Amino acid sequence: MISVPELLEALARHEPADAAESSGLERLRTLLETRKDPFTRELPDHVTAGAVVARRGGEEFLLVFHRRLGRWLQPGGHVEPEDASVLEAARREAREETGVRRLDAADGARVLDVDVHPVPPRRNRPAHVHYDVRYLFTTPDEPSAGATDEVRDVRWFSYAEARAAGADASLVRVLRKARARLSAASG
């Protein structure tokens, strides 16, 4: 089972980029401190894992087109009981959704971003909230995943192309942060 104290420690070192992320970070800490199992999707609101996958220099990002939501997003999804950490859940989700095998945790495997967002209802699930903890990965690989139940397409985007494709404010924020971290690491 994932260690809540370890995740809280990682979040204590995380600097939010703006007021929206700061608010989400506080909400996430409260969830972690008050919920017995904040990772289970059996409860309506739960922690999820996000992966920002970049080429080493940060000039392009691998995004997936989410079938149900009808938009481009970073790979990610639910934390499973067998995941050793939220970081490893993000890596697993990115592999499943993109087919990329090699995913190197960038920037010392620090938390890159926290995004709390509503999820619309669907057939057998009411509306709920995802507390998404996002990590940065780099890869030399090309995507090889075909269409899945959740993902219709996988493609590399520059930062400008992602914005032009309709990236929401949260995705723009995390891609901007990823570019800055990768630029600082290579400079």
C-alpha positions in Angstrom: 0.0 0.0 0.0 1.2 3.5 -0.8 2.6 5.4 2.1 0.5 8.5 2.9 3.2 10.0 5.1 5.7 9.7 2.2 3.3 11.4 -0.1 2.6 14.2 2.4 6.4 14.6 2.8 6.8 15.0 -1.0 4.0 17.5 -1.1 5.5 19.5 1.7 8.5 20.1 -0.6 6.3 21.1 -3.5 5.9 24.8 -4.5 2.5 25.5 -6.2 2.7 27.7 -9.3 -0.5 29.7 -8.7 -3.6 30.2 -6.5 -5.5 27.4 -8.2 -2.7 24.9 -7.5 -2.2 26.2 -4.0 -5.9 25.6 -3.2 -5.7 22.1 -4.7 -2.6 21.3 -2.7 -4.4 22.2 0.5 -7.5 20.2 -0.4 -5.2 17.2 -1.2 -3.4 17.5 2.1 -6.8 17.5 3.9 -7.9 14.4 1.9 -4.7 12.6 2.8 -4.9 13.5 6.5 -8.5 12.6 6.9 -9.2 9.6 4.7 -8.2 6.1 5.6 -7.6 5.1 2.0 -7.4 8.2 -0.2 -6.4 6.1 -3.3 -9.5 3.9 -3.6 -11.9 4.7 -6.4 -14.6 3.0 -4.3 -15.0 6.4 -2.6 -16.1 9.3 -4.8 -13.1 11.6 -4.3 -9.6 10.0 -4.6 -6.0 10.5 -5.5 -5.0 9.9 -9.1 -1.6 9.9 -10.8 -0.6 12.0 -13.8 2.5 11.7 -16.1 3.9 14.6 -18.1 6.0 12.8 -20.7 8.6 14.9 -22.5 11.5 14.5 -24.9 14.7 15.1 -22.9 15.1 18.8 -23.9 11.5 19.6 -23.1 10.7 20.7 -26.6 7.8 18.2 -27.1 5.2 16.5 -24.8 3.4 13.3 -25.4 -0.4 13.8 -25.0 -3.3 11.3 -25.3 -6.7 12.1 -26.7 -9.2 11.0 -24.1 -12.2 9.3 -25.7 -14.9 10.2 -23.1 -13.7 13.7 -22.4 -13.0 14.5 -26.1 -9.7 16.4 -25.5 -6.0 16.1 -25.3 -4.6 15.4 -21.8 -1.4 14.2 -20.2 -1.4 10.4 -19.6 -2.6 9.3 -16.2 -5.3 7.6 -14.2 -6.2 5.7 -11.0 -3.8 4.4 -8.4 -4.0 0.6 -8.1 -3.3 -1.4 -4.9 -0.2 -3.0 -6.5 1.4 0.4 -7.2 4.4 1.1 -4.9 3.9 4.9 -5.1 1.9 7.5 -6.9 5.0 8.1 -9.0 5.0 4.4 -10.0 1.2 4.6 -10.7 1.9 7.6 -13.0 4.6 5.6 -14.8 2.4 2.6 -15.2 -0.5 4.7 -16.6 1.8 6.4 -19.0 3.1 3.1 -20.3 -0.4 1.7 -20.7 -1.8 4.7 -22.5 1.2 5.5 -24.8 3.1 2.2 -25.3 6.3 4.0 -24.3 8.4 1.5 -22.3 11.3 3.7 -21.1 10.1 6.5 -18.8 12.8 8.1 -16.7 11.7 10.1 -13.7 13.0 13.6 -14.2 14.0 16.3 -11.7 14.7 13.8 -8.9 11.2 12.3 -9.1 9.8 15.4 -7.4 6.1 16.2 -7.6 5.7 18.5 -10.6 2.1 19.7 -10.1 -1.1 19.1 -8.2 -4.5 19.5 -10.0 -7.8 18.9 -8.3 -10.6 18.7 -10.8 -14.2 17.4 -11.1 -15.0 14.3 -13.2 -18.4 14.2 -14.9 -20.8 11.4 -14.1 -21.0 8.4 -16.4 -23.0 5.2 -16.6 -22.3 3.6 -13.2 -20.4 6.4 -11.5 -21.6 9.7 -10.0 -19.7 12.9 -10.5 -16.6 13.0 -8.3 -13.3 14.7 -7.8 -9.8 13.6 -8.8 -6.8 14.8 -6.8 -4.2 14.4 -9.5 -0.5 14.3 -8.4 1.6 14.8 -11.5 5.2 13.8 -12.2 7.6 14.6 -15.0 9.2 11.8 -17.1 11.5 11.9 -20.1 11.8 9.3 -22.8 13.8 8.7 -26.0 11.1 6.3 -27.2 8.2 6.8 -29.6 4.6 5.9 -28.7 3.4 2.5 -29.9 0.0 2.2 -28.3 -3.0 1.6 -30.4 -6.5 2.8 -29.5 -7.7 1.7 -26.0 -11.0 2.0 -24.2 -9.8 5.4 -22.8 -7.3 6.7 -25.4 -8.2 7.3 -29.1 -4.8 8.8 -30.1 -1.3 9.5 -28.8 0.9 12.3 -30.3 3.9 14.5 -29.6 3.0 18.2 -29.2 5.2 21.3 -28.8 4.0 23.7 -26.1 2.5 26.0 -28.7 0.8 23.1 -30.5 -0.7 21.9 -27.2 -2.1 25.3 -26.5 -3.5 25.6 -30.1 -5.1 22.1 -29.7 -7.2 23.5 -26.8 -5.2 22.6 -23.7 -7.0 23.8 -20.6 -5.4 26.1 -18.1 -4.2 23.2 -15.9 -2.5 21.4 -18.8 -0.9 24.7 -20.0 0.4 25.3 -16.4 1.9 21.8 -16.1 3.5 21.9 -19.5 5.0 25.4 -18.7 6.4 24.0 -15.5 7.8 20.9 -17.2 9.6 23.1 -19.9 11.1 25.2 -17.1 12.4 22.3 -15.1 13.9 20.5 -18.1 15.4 23.7 -19.4 17.0 24.4 -16.0 18.3 20.8 -15.8 20.0 21.0 -19.2 21.3 24.5 -18.8 
